[in-house]
Amino acid sequence: MKKIFSELKGFVIYNPDLLTKYLLEHNLPGTNILKYFVENEHGDEITKSGIAIPVIGVEEGYYSFYLSNHGEQILTQEEVAVQSQDWIFQSTSNEVKIVGIGYLKDISSINDQNSVSIPIENGWFSLKIHGGMKNGERIFELNMQKQDFKPIFNGDLTTEYYYG
């Protein structure tokens, strides 16, 4: 699995199509969309709508991302150093995209070299995020469970994912 760097000590898990649609519908211009996440209510709304999930408070370095579902586990309970649950995600383009959060300062700089795309079927998902070490590699496991309807959002926006 390709590793990506934790720009500005974090990542964002997002749906590019829905994020672009949200920005257009709310007349939020420009390529620096990080400011919309930190300066006003749009960041919370984007997250609670299942469009983008911030993974913040991450130690600088390279990380791999894996998708698990239906009872699968990439990290064992002993390997999980941090976890957060009750996130929601909506896929409309058959993928989950992950990029270092610093790239939201200029979304035109996001490319295949600095991001990860993981194929997934379209629809609503509940999401648990596990972070930990496996065989000396820093890993984030995205445990996504397909849902028939939009799940209830209860993710903790203040969760920090720091682990050595």
N, C-alpha and C positions, 0 to 999 in steps of 0.2 A: 504494500500500500504506500502511496506517495505521502510524504510528510510535508506539512506546511508550518510556517512560523507564526507565532502568537504576536502579531503586530499590535502595538499598544496594549500588550498584556491581555489579549483576548481574541475571541473569534465570534463570528456571527454565522448561525445556521439559518439559511433563508431560501425563499422561493423567489428567483429573479423576476419572473413574470408578474406575480402578485405585488411585489415591491414596486416595480415600475408603474403598475396600474394604480396603486395607492398614491404614489407621488404625483401622478397626473391628475387623479380625481381631487386631490387636496391642494392642487396648484403649488407644489413644492419644487421649485426649479433648482437647476444646478447639478453639479457632480459631487459636491460635498454634502452627503446625506447624513454623515455622522452628527452634524449639528442638530438635525431633527430628532435624533435619538436622545441627545443630552440637554437640549435647550428648551424643549416644550413637551407637550403631552403626546405628540405623535409617536415617539419611541414606545411608550407604554401601549398605545393603541395598536401599533404594528405588531407588537409581541402578543398581546392578548387576542389578536385576530388570527394568530397562527401563521403569520407571514415571515417573521424573523425573530430568532431567539438569541439573545446575547449570552456569551460564555465569557465572563469577566473575571479578573483577579487571577489570571493564569501566569505562572512563571514563564519568563522568556525562554524560548527554545522551540524545537521542532516537535510536532505531534502528528500521530496517525489517527484517522477517524474510521470507525467501523460501524456498520449497521447490524443490529440484531433484532429479531422478532420471534413471536410464537414460542416463547420459552427458551430460545437460544441464549447462550452467554459467551461473550468473548473473554471478559474478565471474570475470574472466580471471585467469590465474596472476600477472600483473603487479599486479592489484588486490588480491589476497589478502595481508593483512598478518599474519594469525594463523590457525592451523588446528589442529584436533584431530580425531583419528579413533578408531575402534574402540569407539564408543558403541553402545548398543542401545536400541531403543524398541519398545513394543508398543501398538498402537492397537486399542481395542475399541469406540470410539464414533465412528469415521470422522472423527477430527480430531486435530490436534496443537495443544495450547494453550501459549501463552507469556505470561508475566507477569513484571514486575519482582520480583526475589527478596524485596524488602521486604514485598510483599503477603502473604508466607507468615506474617508476624507476626499477621495477622488475615485468614484466608482468606475470611471472610464479606464482606470489602471488595472482592473480585475481581468485576469486572463487564465488560461489553462495551467500556466506554470505556478501561479501563486494561489490557486484555489483547488478545491476537491469537489467533484460531482459524483454522487452515488445514486445509481438508478433505484427507483421506487415506483410502485404503482400510484396512480392518481387517487386522491381522496383525502379524508380526514384521518389523523393519527393522534394518539396520545403518545407522549414522549417522556422517557426517563433518560437522564444523562449520567453516565458513570465515567469517572476519570481514575486512572491508575497506571501502574507499571506492569508490563508483561515481558519477560525475557529482556529486561533492560531498556525497553521501549516505552515512551510516554504515549498513552492511548486515551482517546475518548471513545466510549461506546455509546451509540445512540440507539436505545431500545425503543423501537416504534411499533405500536400496536394499532392495526387498522380499525377504524370505527365506522359505524353506519351513519352517524350524525356528528356534527361539530361537538367535540368534547368540552367539558367545563374546564376553563383555565384556572389553575391555582398555583402556577409556577412562582417561585420566590425570586423576584427581580434583584434581590440583594445577595444572592448566593455567589460566593467566590470559589473558584475552582483551583486554588493553589494546592499543589502537592509536589513533593520533591521527586 
